[in-house]
Amino acid sequence: MNKGCFYAHYTAEISDEAKVGEGTKIWQYCTIMKNVVVGKACNIGQNVFLEAGTQIGDRVKIKNNIAIYSGVTIEDDVFIGPNAVFTNVINPRSFIERKSEFRPTIIKKGATIGANATIICGHSIGKYAMIGAGAVVTKDVPDYTLVVGNPAIKVGYVCWCGEQIHFHNSKAICVSCKKSYEIFKNQVVEV
């Protein structure tokens, strides 16, 4: 099915009140609820659920079997591996309504979330950060930081191209793309 300027598989259910950007592809058995915004040139894999109010940037790749709930914002150029998990309430109970307690989660530009990773609500994943497969994120992840494990811990840094970078005297150069970085006020910045 081609709805305007984006492609949607005939099994996808897309609210008339959702906004989907040009060039986006939405595959089998996806559900996109009202007031969802999906940017341009995204690839939404099979069996993805986007709850009302979800915001997805441009050029985002969301692989199969992922539910993204209200309160989650995904910026441009993010990659989300298959079966990644997002939450929006810290202490859910089926018998207590907690919609007023949703905690926002922000996945910043260029970040990667590995397959089967879990992102606990109320945190931000920094730009170009990388979350290892199976990691459980329980706190904010700074820009360009690589985290793995349960709970996720910092094990290094990554370039915008995804290669690991190593700092010497607060400076690093990516061996793959040659971008330069430095640590300034405890944060990684591109120079």
Backbone as JSON, one array per atom type, in Angstrom:
{
  "sequence": "MNKGCFYAHYTAEISDEAKVGEGTKIWQYCTIMKNVVVGKACNIGQNVFLEAGTQIGDRVKIKNNIAIYSGVTIEDDVFIGPNAVFTNVINPRSFIERKSEFRPTIIKKGATIGANATIICGHSIGKYAMIGAGAVVTKDVPDYTLVVGNPAIKVGYVCWCGEQIHFHNSKAICVSCKKSYEIFKNQVVEV",
  "N": [[0.85, -1.18, 0.0], [0.57, 2.19, -0.8], [0.58, 5.05, 0.82], [0.17, 8.09, 0.07], [3.2, 9.64, 0.2], [4.74, 7.65, 1.33], [5.59, 4.19, 2.0], [3.53, 1.52, 2.97], [3.06, -1.69, 4.18], [0.36, -3.9, 3.38], [-0.71, -5.08, 5.66], [-0.19, -3.39, 7.74], [-1.37, -1.19, 10.27], [-2.36, 2.03, 10.36], [-3.05, 4.99, 11.93], [-5.29, 7.52, 10.86], [-4.72, 9.89, 12.0], [-2.03, 9.97, 12.4], [1.26, 11.11, 11.49], [3.33, 10.57, 8.82], [6.48, 10.6, 7.36], [7.9, 11.46, 4.13], [9.13, 8.93, 1.97], [9.41, 6.98, 3.9], [9.29, 3.58, 5.06], [7.05, 1.12, 6.03], [6.62, -1.91, 7.49], [5.31, -5.35, 7.65], [2.53, -6.03, 9.79], [2.62, -3.82, 11.53], [1.66, -1.32, 13.93], [0.53, 1.9, 14.1], [-0.36, 4.45, 16.06], [-2.7, 7.17, 16.8], [-1.63, 10.62, 16.63], [1.07, 10.08, 16.41], [4.29, 10.85, 15.23], [6.27, 10.22, 12.53], [9.33, 10.53, 11.01], [11.03, 11.47, 7.89], [12.21, 9.1, 5.44], [12.45, 6.79, 7.05], [12.75, 3.42, 8.34], [10.6, 1.12, 9.3], [10.44, -1.77, 10.91], [9.09, -5.18, 10.77], [6.22, -5.93, 12.8], [6.15, -3.74, 14.63], [5.14, -1.53, 17.16], [3.85, 1.63, 17.64], [3.03, 3.75, 20.02], [0.42, 6.13, 20.87], [1.35, 9.51, 20.51], [4.08, 9.15, 20.27], [7.29, 10.18, 19.09], [9.25, 10.18, 16.26], [12.28, 10.68, 14.63], [13.97, 11.71, 11.54], [15.26, 9.38, 9.1], [15.45, 7.1, 10.73], [16.0, 3.79, 11.87], [14.08, 1.18, 12.81], [14.12, -1.92, 13.96], [12.68, -5.29, 13.85], [9.87, -6.33, 15.94], [9.35, -4.47, 18.14], [8.12, -2.34, 20.67], [7.23, 0.96, 21.08], [6.59, 3.28, 23.42], [4.29, 5.85, 24.66], [5.82, 8.89, 25.56], [8.36, 8.34, 24.77], [10.92, 9.67, 22.84], [12.52, 9.78, 19.78], [15.31, 10.83, 18.17], [16.81, 12.06, 15.07], [18.43, 9.76, 12.76], [18.78, 7.45, 14.32], [19.42, 4.07, 15.3], [17.67, 1.17, 16.08], [17.93, -1.92, 17.38], [16.67, -5.32, 16.79], [13.98, -6.48, 18.84], [14.41, -4.74, 20.97], [13.59, -3.07, 24.05], [11.39, -0.74, 25.47], [10.32, 1.28, 28.23], [7.75, 3.08, 30.08], [6.78, 3.66, 32.56], [7.87, 3.53, 35.88], [7.14, 1.83, 37.96], [5.02, -0.22, 37.29], [1.63, -1.39, 37.65], [-1.03, -3.53, 36.94], [-3.49, -2.93, 37.97], [-3.47, -0.31, 38.83], [-3.81, 2.91, 37.66], [-1.42, 4.71, 35.94], [-0.82, 6.68, 34.1], [-0.32, 9.4, 34.37], [2.15, 9.39, 35.41], [4.09, 8.83, 33.57], [7.43, 8.63, 32.48], [9.64, 10.57, 30.65], [11.66, 9.49, 27.89], [14.55, 9.94, 26.02], [16.09, 9.39, 22.99], [18.91, 10.3, 21.57], [20.26, 12.01, 18.64], [21.67, 9.93, 16.19], [22.26, 7.76, 17.85], [22.76, 4.27, 18.78], [20.96, 1.39, 19.55], [21.37, -1.74, 20.73], [20.38, -5.14, 19.79], [17.81, -6.66, 21.71], [18.22, -5.0, 23.91], [17.28, -3.2, 26.87], [15.64, -0.27, 27.75], [15.23, 1.57, 30.46], [12.68, 3.73, 31.57], [12.74, 7.37, 31.7], [15.26, 8.25, 31.16], [18.07, 9.5, 29.21], [19.61, 8.77, 26.12], [22.65, 9.54, 24.91], [23.86, 11.55, 22.1], [25.06, 9.73, 19.33], [25.79, 7.67, 21.0], [26.3, 4.21, 22.02], [24.51, 1.36, 22.71], [25.06, -1.76, 23.94], [24.17, -5.06, 22.74], [21.56, -6.64, 24.49], [21.93, -5.14, 26.8], [20.93, -3.44, 29.84], [19.67, -0.44, 30.41], [19.87, 1.8, 32.98], [20.34, 4.35, 33.71], [21.23, 7.71, 32.62], [22.98, 7.93, 29.51], [25.94, 9.24, 28.37], [26.9, 11.35, 25.51], [28.46, 9.74, 22.72], [29.23, 7.47, 24.15], [29.94, 4.08, 24.99], [28.08, 1.46, 26.23], [27.54, -1.57, 28.07], [26.02, -4.62, 29.32], [24.24, -5.66, 32.39], [23.35, -4.14, 35.21], [23.72, -1.64, 32.63], [27.01, -0.56, 31.94], [29.63, 1.85, 31.45], [32.01, 1.12, 29.0], [33.69, 2.24, 27.25], [34.26, 4.45, 24.45], [32.66, 5.65, 21.44], [32.95, 6.54, 18.0], [31.19, 8.78, 15.75], [30.81, 7.22, 13.53], [30.56, 4.7, 14.52], [32.71, 3.12, 15.23], [34.94, 2.05, 17.8], [36.64, 4.37, 19.87], [39.73, 5.53, 21.28], [41.08, 7.3, 23.96], [43.87, 9.43, 24.5], [45.62, 11.44, 26.6], [43.31, 13.05, 26.78], [42.49, 13.25, 24.11], [41.37, 11.96, 20.95], [41.48, 10.09, 17.88], [39.58, 8.75, 15.33], [40.27, 5.63, 13.95], [39.06, 4.7, 11.69], [37.37, 6.67, 10.29], [38.71, 9.01, 10.71], [37.83, 11.2, 12.21], [38.17, 13.67, 14.8], [38.31, 13.87, 18.36], [37.79, 15.23, 21.66], [38.01, 15.23, 25.23], [36.15, 17.34, 27.07], [35.4, 19.17, 29.84], [34.49, 16.81, 31.1], [32.99, 15.64, 29.06], [32.58, 14.09, 25.88], [33.53, 15.6, 22.88], [33.28, 16.48, 19.44], [35.95, 17.64, 17.46]],
  "CA": [[0.0, 0.0, 0.0], [1.31, 3.44, -0.83], [-0.27, 6.11, 1.36], [0.84, 9.36, -0.2], [4.62, 9.61, -0.15], [5.45, 6.61, 2.07], [5.12, 2.85, 1.72], [3.05, 0.72, 4.11], [2.58, -3.04, 3.84], [-1.1, -3.93, 3.52], [-1.11, -5.54, 7.0], [0.09, -2.33, 8.72], [-2.5, -0.35, 10.69], [-1.84, 3.38, 10.58], [-4.11, 5.94, 12.22], [-5.41, 8.69, 9.98], [-4.21, 11.03, 12.76], [-0.57, 9.87, 12.49], [1.98, 11.78, 10.41], [4.45, 9.74, 8.36], [7.28, 11.36, 6.42], [8.17, 11.0, 2.77], [10.16, 7.93, 1.8], [9.41, 6.0, 5.0], [8.74, 2.26, 4.75], [6.43, 0.49, 7.2], [6.49, -3.3, 7.07], [4.19, -6.18, 8.07], [1.93, -6.11, 11.13], [2.91, -2.66, 12.37], [0.55, -0.5, 14.38], [0.93, 3.27, 14.38], [-1.55, 5.06, 16.64], [-2.93, 8.6, 16.53], [-0.68, 11.6, 17.15], [2.45, 9.64, 16.24], [5.0, 11.51, 14.14], [7.4, 9.46, 12.02], [10.01, 11.4, 10.06], [11.32, 11.07, 6.52], [13.19, 8.06, 5.1], [12.59, 5.82, 8.13], [12.44, 2.03, 8.03], [9.92, 0.57, 10.47], [10.43, -3.21, 10.67], [7.9, -6.0, 11.04], [5.68, -6.07, 14.15], [6.5, -2.59, 15.47], [4.0, -0.81, 17.73], [4.16, 3.0, 18.04], [1.91, 4.22, 20.83], [-0.01, 7.52, 20.67], [2.24, 10.56, 21.0], [5.49, 8.84, 20.02], [7.95, 11.06, 18.12], [10.37, 9.51, 15.6], [12.95, 11.62, 13.72], [14.26, 11.32, 10.16], [16.28, 8.35, 8.82], [15.52, 6.18, 11.86], [15.75, 2.38, 11.56], [13.53, 0.43, 13.93], [14.06, -3.3, 13.5], [11.46, -6.04, 14.16], [9.36, -6.73, 17.27], [9.63, -3.42, 19.11], [7.03, -1.45, 21.06], [7.73, 2.25, 21.57], [5.43, 3.79, 24.16], [4.15, 7.28, 24.9], [6.89, 9.42, 26.4], [9.65, 8.07, 24.14], [11.25, 10.51, 21.69], [13.68, 9.26, 19.07], [15.79, 11.86, 17.27], [17.27, 11.65, 13.73], [19.55, 8.85, 12.49], [18.9, 6.44, 15.38], [19.23, 2.66, 14.94], [17.16, 0.38, 17.2], [18.04, -3.32, 17.01], [15.47, -6.13, 17.0], [13.52, -6.88, 20.17], [14.73, -3.77, 22.02], [12.43, -2.83, 24.92], [11.26, 0.57, 26.11], [9.27, 1.36, 29.25], [7.39, 4.47, 30.34], [6.4, 3.79, 33.98], [8.92, 2.87, 36.66], [6.58, 0.82, 38.88], [3.68, -0.52, 36.78], [0.69, -2.37, 38.19], [-2.17, -3.59, 36.05], [-4.69, -2.44, 38.66], [-3.3, 1.1, 39.2], [-3.62, 3.79, 36.5], [-0.25, 5.55, 36.19], [-0.5, 7.46, 32.9], [0.19, 10.7, 34.77], [3.5, 9.18, 35.93], [5.02, 8.46, 32.5], [8.72, 9.31, 32.52], [10.12, 10.71, 29.28], [12.92, 8.88, 27.46], [15.01, 10.58, 24.78], [17.2, 8.75, 22.3], [19.43, 11.44, 20.8], [20.71, 11.86, 17.25], [22.74, 9.01, 15.82], [22.5, 6.68, 18.83], [22.46, 2.89, 18.4], [20.51, 0.53, 20.63], [21.57, -3.1, 20.26], [19.31, -6.12, 19.88], [17.39, -7.14, 23.03], [18.53, -4.06, 24.99], [16.13, -2.63, 27.59], [15.85, 1.11, 28.16], [14.3, 1.93, 31.54], [12.17, 5.08, 31.31], [13.22, 8.52, 32.46], [16.68, 8.48, 30.89], [18.4, 9.89, 27.84], [20.75, 8.13, 25.48], [23.34, 10.65, 24.26], [24.06, 11.46, 20.65], [26.05, 8.78, 18.84], [26.09, 6.63, 22.0], [26.02, 2.86, 21.57], [24.05, 0.46, 23.75], [25.36, -3.11, 23.5], [23.08, -6.03, 22.7], [21.17, -7.21, 25.77], [22.18, -4.24, 27.93], [19.78, -2.86, 30.55], [20.05, 0.93, 30.72], [19.17, 2.25, 34.18], [20.69, 5.75, 33.95], [21.57, 8.43, 31.41], [24.2, 7.54, 28.81], [26.46, 10.44, 27.71], [27.23, 11.33, 24.09], [29.61, 8.96, 22.23], [29.62, 6.47, 25.15], [29.6, 2.68, 24.75], [27.71, 0.76, 27.47], [27.13, -2.97, 27.94], [25.75, -5.35, 30.56], [23.03, -5.5, 33.2], [22.98, -2.89, 34.54], [24.69, -1.16, 31.64], [28.12, 0.25, 32.44], [30.49, 2.39, 30.4], [33.22, 0.34, 28.72], [34.5, 2.98, 26.31], [33.66, 5.51, 23.65], [32.52, 5.35, 20.02], [32.9, 7.63, 17.01], [29.89, 8.9, 15.09], [30.72, 6.15, 12.54], [30.3, 3.46, 15.23], [33.95, 2.46, 15.64], [35.4, 2.41, 19.13], [37.76, 5.31, 19.9], [40.52, 5.45, 22.51], [41.62, 8.61, 24.29], [45.21, 9.6, 25.07], [45.72, 12.86, 26.99], [42.0, 13.66, 26.49], [42.25, 13.41, 22.67], [41.24, 10.7, 20.2], [41.21, 10.15, 16.44], [39.0, 7.49, 14.87], [41.14, 4.98, 12.96], [38.28, 4.41, 10.5], [36.94, 7.84, 9.52], [39.68, 10.09, 11.01], [37.27, 12.31, 12.99], [38.9, 13.94, 16.03], [37.5, 14.13, 19.55], [38.49, 15.5, 22.91], [37.17, 15.25, 26.43], [36.1, 18.71, 27.56], [34.47, 19.23, 30.97], [33.98, 15.45, 31.3], [32.13, 15.23, 27.97], [33.25, 13.9, 24.59], [33.08, 16.54, 21.84], [34.0, 16.41, 18.18], [36.71, 18.88, 17.21]],
  "C": [[0.9, 1.24, 0.0], [0.38, 4.55, -0.39], [0.45, 7.43, 1.16], [2.28, 9.14, -0.59], [5.41, 8.61, 0.68], [4.85, 5.26, 1.72], [4.67, 2.2, 3.01], [2.57, -0.62, 3.59], [1.08, -3.1, 4.13], [-1.57, -4.4, 4.89], [-0.88, -4.48, 8.08], [-1.19, -1.55, 9.01], [-1.96, 1.0, 11.1], [-3.02, 4.32, 10.79], [-4.11, 7.07, 11.2], [-4.86, 9.94, 10.66], [-2.7, 10.94, 13.02], [0.04, 10.62, 11.31], [3.21, 10.96, 10.09], [5.16, 10.47, 7.24], [7.53, 10.66, 5.1], [9.31, 9.98, 2.76], [10.25, 6.89, 2.9], [8.78, 4.7, 4.54], [8.27, 1.62, 6.06], [6.05, -0.93, 6.79], [5.35, -4.03, 7.77], [3.83, -6.01, 9.55], [2.33, -4.98, 12.07], [1.62, -1.96, 12.76], [1.1, 0.87, 14.74], [-0.33, 4.03, 14.8], [-1.63, 6.55, 16.33], [-1.85, 9.45, 17.21], [0.76, 11.1, 17.18], [3.03, 10.44, 15.08], [6.21, 10.66, 13.79], [8.02, 10.31, 10.92], [10.2, 10.81, 8.68], [12.33, 9.94, 6.47], [13.47, 7.1, 6.25], [12.29, 4.42, 7.62], [11.9, 1.41, 9.31], [9.7, -0.92, 10.21], [9.14, -3.9, 11.06], [7.54, -6.0, 12.52], [6.16, -4.98, 15.1], [5.22, -1.89, 15.89], [4.47, 0.56, 18.17], [2.93, 3.57, 18.72], [1.64, 5.71, 20.59], [1.0, 8.48, 21.28], [3.71, 10.31, 20.77], [6.04, 9.75, 18.93], [9.18, 10.35, 17.58], [10.96, 10.49, 14.59], [13.12, 11.07, 12.32], [15.34, 10.23, 10.13], [16.5, 7.39, 9.99], [15.24, 4.76, 11.37], [15.31, 1.69, 12.84], [13.33, -0.99, 13.44], [12.82, -4.0, 14.06], [11.18, -6.19, 15.65], [9.68, -5.73, 18.36], [8.36, -2.63, 19.38], [7.65, -0.17, 21.63], [6.52, 2.99, 22.13], [5.45, 5.31, 24.29], [5.24, 7.74, 25.87], [8.27, 9.17, 25.82], [9.79, 8.96, 22.91], [12.54, 9.99, 21.09], [14.09, 10.3, 18.04], [16.28, 11.24, 15.95], [18.39, 10.61, 13.79], [19.79, 7.8, 13.57], [18.68, 5.05, 14.79], [18.78, 1.92, 16.2], [17.1, -1.07, 16.75], [16.8, -4.12, 17.38], [15.25, -6.47, 18.47], [13.97, -5.95, 21.29], [13.44, -3.44, 22.78], [12.51, -1.43, 25.51], [10.17, 0.49, 27.17], [8.86, 2.82, 29.39], [6.89, 4.71, 31.76], [7.41, 2.98, 34.77], [8.39, 1.74, 37.55], [5.16, 0.42, 38.46], [2.92, -1.56, 37.6], [-0.51, -2.37, 37.26], [-3.42, -2.96, 36.66], [-4.57, -0.99, 39.15], [-3.01, 1.9, 37.93], [-2.47, 4.74, 36.79], [0.14, 6.38, 34.96], [0.05, 8.84, 33.23], [1.63, 10.61, 35.28], [4.5, 8.75, 34.85], [6.3, 9.28, 32.63], [9.28, 9.37, 31.1], [11.49, 10.04, 29.06], [13.29, 9.52, 26.14], [16.21, 9.8, 24.25], [17.72, 9.79, 21.31], [20.05, 11.03, 19.47], [21.86, 10.86, 17.12], [23.01, 7.87, 16.77], [22.13, 5.32, 18.24], [22.06, 2.13, 19.65], [20.55, -0.9, 20.1], [20.36, -3.99, 20.47], [19.07, -6.53, 21.33], [17.78, -6.23, 24.18], [17.22, -3.56, 25.61], [16.49, -1.24, 28.06], [14.79, 1.45, 29.21], [13.94, 3.41, 31.39], [12.82, 6.14, 32.19], [14.68, 8.86, 32.19], [16.87, 8.98, 29.47], [19.63, 9.12, 27.4], [21.39, 9.22, 24.64], [23.55, 10.45, 22.77], [25.26, 10.58, 20.34], [26.51, 7.77, 19.89], [25.74, 5.27, 21.42], [25.69, 1.99, 22.77], [24.25, -0.96, 23.24], [24.14, -4.01, 23.53], [22.83, -6.59, 24.09], [21.39, -6.33, 26.98], [20.87, -3.77, 28.55], [20.21, -1.48, 31.05], [19.19, 1.45, 31.87], [19.53, 3.69, 34.55], [21.06, 6.4, 32.62], [22.89, 7.92, 30.83], [24.7, 8.78, 28.07], [26.73, 10.24, 26.22], [28.46, 10.46, 23.85], [30.06, 7.85, 23.2], [29.12, 5.09, 24.76], [29.3, 2.03, 26.1], [27.26, -0.66, 27.14], [26.75, -3.5, 29.31], [24.44, -5.01, 31.23], [23.45, -5.37, 34.66], [24.1, -2.43, 33.61], [25.74, -0.29, 32.3], [28.96, 0.71, 31.26], [31.73, 1.51, 30.26], [34.11, 1.06, 27.71], [33.71, 4.05, 25.59], [33.6, 5.06, 22.19], [32.46, 6.64, 19.21], [31.48, 7.71, 16.44], [29.71, 7.78, 14.07], [30.5, 4.78, 13.19], [31.53, 2.69, 15.66], [34.35, 2.94, 17.04], [36.6, 3.35, 19.01], [38.43, 5.23, 21.27], [41.2, 6.79, 22.74], [43.01, 8.5, 24.9], [45.37, 11.08, 25.34], [44.48, 13.64, 26.56], [41.72, 13.91, 25.02], [42.19, 12.04, 22.01], [40.99, 11.0, 18.74], [40.69, 8.78, 16.03], [39.9, 6.9, 13.79], [40.39, 4.71, 11.65], [37.98, 5.65, 9.67], [37.79, 9.08, 9.76], [39.07, 11.3, 11.71], [38.05, 12.42, 14.3], [37.94, 14.3, 17.16], [38.4, 14.56, 20.69], [37.49, 15.44, 24.06], [37.29, 16.65, 27.01], [35.03, 18.79, 28.62], [33.74, 17.91, 31.15], [33.0, 14.99, 30.22], [32.95, 15.08, 26.7], [32.65, 14.87, 23.59], [33.91, 16.32, 20.6], [34.72, 17.72, 17.96], [37.04, 18.99, 15.72]]
}
